[in-house]
Amino acid sequence: MNYPHVLIVSNNSISKTGSNGRTLANLFFGWPKDCLAQFCISTDEPDYGVCDNYYLVTDKSALDGFLHFRKAKRCNIDTNLYSKGNSKMTAKKVVCKSPLTVIVRNLIWQPKRWKSNNFVKWIDDFKPELILLMNTDSLFMLKVATDLSKERKIPIVMYNTEGFYFFEKPFIKSSRYERLLFCLYQSFYKQVFAKTMKKVALSIYLNSKLQSDYDKVFRGRSMIIYTGSKIKPSNDYHPFNFQKPVFSYIGNLAYSRIDALIEVAEVLQSINTNYILDIYGQCDDITKEKVGKCSGISLKGFVPYEKVIKIIEHSDILFHAETHEEKWAEALKYGFSTKIADSVCSGKSFVMYSSPDIAGADYIIKTGAGWFASNKDELKRTIITIINNKSEREKVLSKAKKIALQYHQAQKNSETFQKALINIIDENNNYCEFYKETGWGTGKSLQFPGRCFCKAGT
């Protein structure tokens, strides 16, 4: 296969630890490293096995450039591990995200703060043929992609896992002042996003809810590629530990998720006081205080992904939970945890406890690849059924295996993804040749397929 040069533009670097970084790593598995480069603004631990050509510019570097009236300097990725691109602005203080800080941040990054001579040389040396833009709520990252697309005459493919465009209210602050700032920023964001979408040759969505809502607003080619997992579904059902079942939640605790997990633990305790929910994830002091009042939770802390697989293997029921609080409803609407893929593929019973309006819940309900409960009574009945009814448990696990093979195999999904990118580049190159041969340099682009990015067809 002839692999083109692809430039990834995203907040997070490709990595083995962060969910977004690991998703990108899976999608580009097998892609030659010399044909892949990434511009990013934060990193966990970069996955050098997938990509070794990173251009990192942190918020701190952008701020330093702003204060000294110059472009931002490139940062050493190995000395900026675990940088939080949307929060860390200084060495001494972490700035909490709010409508005000989001506006200030985007002002700091303008105009084209990233575009130093060093950056231009890096792009010239790499010679990208396509830009993969991972959707973001940062205006300046959208502009990085569109600026390069216009200058280099290359197409953009957007990988979209978020519904930022549809947000109508802030979910960090609630004062009138903050709401006004949010409305101001969101107005600018929608304008820039709409302009970006006009340049996007293909949109790849994480789930059907995202695809449906975006397709209603923006015309163009789109497809769904669900999160892949390297867990291979087995033909044998794992034995259920009736004597001492293990209940696990693995993931982050944002959006008041701990409140929903406490409800899960309370239901487990109501069934059997020996039932404990193990929670793996980073937690703050507020979370620890809440958990301290709940006897049915054991906080295990953060674990690397390699251990996540082992935890899944030794669990009997895996949970994902989201709060029912109205203030988080909009932010969670398109939520589709990366752990869904691993859970569905694991051969273990997977329970989603949340509002049915969340994308992940909608998926579980429609596919039948797991169990869903929207309240504590339903949750209790579901857990009791899983424990006591072997035929029902294996019925759902059988369905989960089919869905896992259809939608969540990492190698299959990466092949689909990579073929889509190559097709876009081939189409663009073919139309470039067509424009050159026919002399169609009219200054108008066609809706893809047929959009030409070369100089003859722009």
Secondary structure in CASP SS format (residue, H / E / C, confidence):
PFRMAT SS
TARGET T0000
AUTHOR 0000-0000-0000
METHOD secondary structure of the structure
MODEL  1
M C 1.00
N C 1.00
Y C 1.00
P C 1.00
H C 1.00
V E 1.00
L E 1.00
I E 1.00
V E 1.00
S C 1.00
N C 1.00
N E 1.00
S C 1.00
I C 1.00
S E 1.00
K C 1.00
T C 1.00
G C 1.00
S H 1.00
N H 1.00
G H 1.00
R H 1.00
T H 1.00
L H 1.00
A H 1.00
N H 1.00
L H 1.00
F C 1.00
F C 1.00
G C 1.00
W C 1.00
P C 1.00
K H 1.00
D H 1.00
C H 1.00
L E 1.00
A E 1.00
Q E 1.00
F E 1.00
C E 1.00
I C 1.00
S E 1.00
T E 1.00
D C 1.00
E C 1.00
P E 1.00
D C 1.00
Y C 1.00
G C 1.00
V C 1.00
C C 1.00
D C 1.00
N C 1.00
Y E 1.00
Y E 1.00
L E 1.00
V C 1.00
T C 1.00
D H 1.00
K H 1.00
S H 1.00
A H 1.00
L H 1.00
D H 1.00
G H 1.00
F H 1.00
L H 1.00
H C 1.00
F C 1.00
R C 1.00
K C 1.00
A C 1.00
K C 1.00
R C 1.00
C E 1.00
N C 1.00
I H 1.00
D H 1.00
T H 1.00
N C 1.00
L C 1.00
Y C 1.00
S E 1.00
K C 1.00
G C 1.00
N C 1.00
S C 1.00
K E 1.00
M C 1.00
T C 1.00
A C 1.00
K C 1.00
K C 1.00
V E 1.00
V C 1.00
C C 1.00
K C 1.00
S C 1.00
P H 1.00
L H 1.00
T H 1.00
V H 1.00
I H 1.00
V H 1.00
R H 1.00
N H 1.00
L H 1.00
I H 1.00
W H 1.00
Q C 1.00
P C 1.00
K C 1.00
R C 1.00
W C 1.00
K C 1.00
S C 1.00
N H 1.00
N H 1.00
F H 1.00
V H 1.00
K H 1.00
W H 1.00
I H 1.00
D H 1.00
D H 1.00
F H 1.00
K C 1.00
P C 1.00
E C 1.00
L E 1.00
I E 1.00
L E 1.00
L E 1.00
M E 1.00
N C 1.00
T C 1.00
D C 1.00
S C 1.00
L H 1.00
F H 1.00
M H 1.00
L H 1.00
K H 1.00
V H 1.00
A H 1.00
T H 1.00
D H 1.00
L H 1.00
S H 1.00
K H 1.00
E H 1.00
R H 1.00
K C 1.00
I C 1.00
P C 1.00
I E 1.00
V E 1.00
M E 1.00
Y E 1.00
N E 1.00
T C 1.00
E C 1.00
G C 1.00
F H 1.00
Y H 1.00
F H 1.00
F C 1.00
E C 1.00
K C 1.00
P C 1.00
F C 1.00
I C 1.00
K C 1.00
S C 1.00
S C 1.00
R H 1.00
Y H 1.00
E H 1.00
R H 1.00
L H 1.00
L H 1.00
F H 1.00
C H 1.00
L H 1.00
Y H 1.00
Q H 1.00
S H 1.00
F H 1.00
Y H 1.00
K H 1.00
Q H 1.00
V H 1.00
F H 1.00
A H 1.00
K H 1.00
T H 1.00
M H 1.00
K H 1.00
K H 1.00
V E 1.00
A E 1.00
L E 1.00
S E 1.00
I E 1.00
Y E 1.00
L C 1.00
N C 1.00
S H 1.00
K H 1.00
L H 1.00
Q H 1.00
S H 1.00
D H 1.00
Y H 1.00
D H 1.00
K H 1.00
V H 1.00
F C 1.00
R C 1.00
G C 1.00
R C 1.00
S E 1.00
M E 1.00
I E 1.00
I C 1.00
Y C 1.00
T C 1.00
G C 1.00
S E 1.00
K C 1.00
I C 1.00
K C 1.00
P C 1.00
S C 1.00
N C 1.00
D C 1.00
Y C 1.00
H C 1.00
P C 1.00
F C 1.00
N C 1.00
F C 1.00
Q C 1.00
K C 1.00
P C 1.00
V C 1.00
F E 1.00
S E 1.00
Y E 1.00
I E 1.00
G C 1.00
N C 1.00
L C 1.00
A C 1.00
Y C 1.00
S C 1.00
R H 1.00
I H 1.00
D H 1.00
A H 1.00
L H 1.00
I H 1.00
E H 1.00
V H 1.00
A H 1.00
E H 1.00
V H 1.00
L H 1.00
Q H 1.00
S H 1.00
I H 1.00
N C 1.00
T C 1.00
N C 1.00
Y C 1.00
I C 1.00
L E 1.00
D E 1.00
I E 1.00
Y E 1.00
G C 1.00
Q C 1.00
C C 1.00
D C 1.00
D H 1.00
I H 1.00
T H 1.00
K H 1.00
E H 1.00
K H 1.00
V H 1.00
G H 1.00
K C 1.00
C C 1.00
S C 1.00
G C 1.00
I E 1.00
S E 1.00
L E 1.00
K C 1.00
G C 1.00
F C 1.00
V C 1.00
P C 1.00
Y H 1.00
E H 1.00
K H 1.00
V H 1.00
I H 1.00
K H 1.00
I H 1.00
I H 1.00
E H 1.00
H C 1.00
S C 1.00
D C 1.00
I E 1.00
L E 1.00
F E 1.00
H E 1.00
A E 1.00
E C 1.00
T C 1.00
H C 1.00
E C 1.00
E H 1.00
K H 1.00
W H 1.00
A H 1.00
E H 1.00
A H 1.00
L H 1.00
K C 1.00
Y C 1.00
G C 1.00
F C 1.00
S C 1.00
T C 1.00
K H 1.00
I H 1.00
A H 1.00
D H 1.00
S H 1.00
V H 1.00
C H 1.00
S C 1.00
G C 1.00
K C 1.00
S E 1.00
F E 1.00
V E 1.00
M E 1.00
Y E 1.00
S C 1.00
S C 1.00
P C 1.00
D C 1.00
I C 1.00
A H 1.00
G H 1.00
A H 1.00
D H 1.00
Y H 1.00
I H 1.00
I H 1.00
K H 1.00
T H 1.00
G C 1.00
A C 1.00
G C 1.00
W E 1.00
F E 1.00
A E 1.00
S C 1.00
N C 1.00
K H 1.00
D H 1.00
E H 1.00
L H 1.00
K H 1.00
R H 1.00
T H 1.00
I H 1.00
I H 1.00
T H 1.00
I H 1.00
I H 1.00
N H 1.00
N C 1.00
K H 1.00
S H 1.00
E H 1.00
R H 1.00
E H 1.00
K H 1.00
V H 1.00
L H 1.00
S H 1.00
K H 1.00
A H 1.00
K H 1.00
K H 1.00
I H 1.00
A H 1.00
L H 1.00
Q H 1.00
Y H 1.00
H C 1.00
Q E 1.00
A H 1.00
Q H 1.00
K H 1.00
N H 1.00
S H 1.00
E H 1.00
T H 1.00
F H 1.00
Q H 1.00
K H 1.00
A H 1.00
L H 1.00
I H 1.00
N H 1.00
I H 1.00
I H 1.00
D H 1.00
E H 1.00
N H 1.00
N H 1.00
N H 1.00
Y H 1.00
C H 1.00
E H 1.00
F H 1.00
Y H 1.00
K H 1.00
E H 1.00
T H 1.00
G C 1.00
W C 1.00
G C 1.00
T C 1.00
G C 1.00
K C 1.00
S C 1.00
L C 1.00
Q C 1.00
F C 1.00
P C 1.00
G C 1.00
R C 1.00
C C 1.00
F C 1.00
C C 1.00
K H 1.00
A H 1.00
G H 1.00
T C 1.00
END
